[in-house]
Amino acid sequence: MRRIFTGLCAFALVAAGALLFASAGLASGHKTDICHKGQSINVATAALPAHLAHGDTVGLCCADVDADEDGFTLCDDCDDANESINPDAEEVCGDEVDNDCDGDTDCSDADCADAAVCAPSCGAPGEPCCVDPDGTRTCDAGYSCTDGECTPTP
């Protein structure tokens, strides 16, 4: 018997020309959980190569898994280990996480367009002057707007 891949979760062995798979949490005795045509089933490990050959995958189907029990399965939940992150969650601007699973994070997310944390930086030394709603250009205290940039006030 020859080991051809080793990892924390899975390994494969070649024995007498047959490829055998085992995976912690997926194999029980001589059975393995697979996703077969969109349904999770448990098959004999010896039948695994035939199932993989026609497109089945090792492990439960995403529609059958909701690890964080937030009501969203692995198919829709972008972080199924954290119940506060799911498609119904509010985006938390500035935490560097896609809280609402829309593919956008923080200032890239339209939900954060008006968030203070996403406002362009202005007013500090070497930064552009801030433009107030009335069009006045301003800088932090002790600095003045010179040629569009905040510089120390003499």
N, C-alpha and C positions, 0 to 999 in steps of 0.2 A: 504494500500500500504506500502511495507517494502523495504527500501533501503538496498542492499546487498553489494555494493562496491561504494566507492566515491573516485574520483580523480580529478585532474585539468581538464582532458580532457574528461572523460567518467563516466557514472554511469549506473547502472542497477537497475531496480525495479521489485519486484514481486507483481503482482496485479491479484487477482482471479486465481492464478495458472499459469499465463502466464509470461514469462520473457520478459521485455521490455528494450530496449537499447536506449540511447541517447548519442550523443557526440557533443561537440562544434565544429562547422565547418563541421560535417559529416551529421547531421540530419537537414532537412529543413521541418518544419511543421511535417508531418507524413511520411516523406521520409528520407532515409538514403543512402549514397553512399557506394557501395560495389564493390569488385573485384570479378567478376563472370566469371569463365573460361577464365581468362586473359584479360577481358574487364571491364572497369569501367561502372557501371550502377547505377541508382538511383531507389531504390525499396521502397515499403511501409514498414514502420517500423514493422508492424504486420507480414510481410513475412520474416523478418530477421532471426528468429529461424530456419526456413526451409532452408534458404540459408546457414546458418552457419553449419547446420547438414550435408550438402553435400560438404563441403569444401570451400565455399566462405569465404572471409574475409572482415571485416569492413574497409572502407577507399578506396581510389582510388588505382588502380593497379600501380605498380612501373613504368611500361612502359608509363604511362600517366602523370607522375609527373617529372618536371624539375624546382624545386623551385628557383634555382639560375640562371636559363636561360643561362647555359654555353654550352648547346647542348648535355648534358649527362643526361639521366633520372635516377631516383632513383635506378633503377635496376643495373646500372653500376657505378654511382657516389658515392664514399665513404663518401662525405660530401656535400649533396645537398643544404646546406645553404651557401656555400662559392664557388663562381665561379672560384677562382684561384686553387681550389683543384678538380682534375678530372683526368681521365685516360691519357689525353694528356699533363698534366702539367709536368714540370721538377721537380725532387726531389730536395728540398732545404736541403742540408746537415747541420745538427745542429739545426734545428728548432723544433725537436721532433714531427713532423707531417708527416703522409703518404701523401705527396703532389700528387703523381701519382697513387694512389689507387691500388698499386700492392701488398699490404699487408705487406710491409717492410718499416720500418721507419729509416731514417738517416743512421747511420753506419751499420745497418743490411741490407740496400738496396745496391745491387750491383752497382747502379749508384753513390754511395758515396765511393766506394772502395779506390779511390786515393785522396779523399778530405783531406786536412790538418787537419780539425776538427776531422777526424776519425783515424788519425795516433796514434799509441800507445804512451803514455806519456813516455818520457825518458829525462835524462839529469839533472833533478832537484835532490836535496838532498834526498837520500833514494830511488830514482827510479833507474831502470836499466840504464846502460850506453847506449847512442845512438850509433848506428853503422852506420858510414858514408858509402857511396857507395864503397869506396876503402877498406873497412873492418876496418878502424880505429875506435876505441871506444872513444867516447868523452862525456863530461858533460858540463853543463852550466859553465860560467866564475866563477872562485873561487872554483871549485870542480874538483876532479880527479876521474878517473875510477879505483876503487880498488876492486878486486874480483868480477867484473861485476856490481858493484853498485857505484853510485856517492856519494862521501864523501868529506867533506871540505878539501881543500888543506892546509897543515900545513904552 
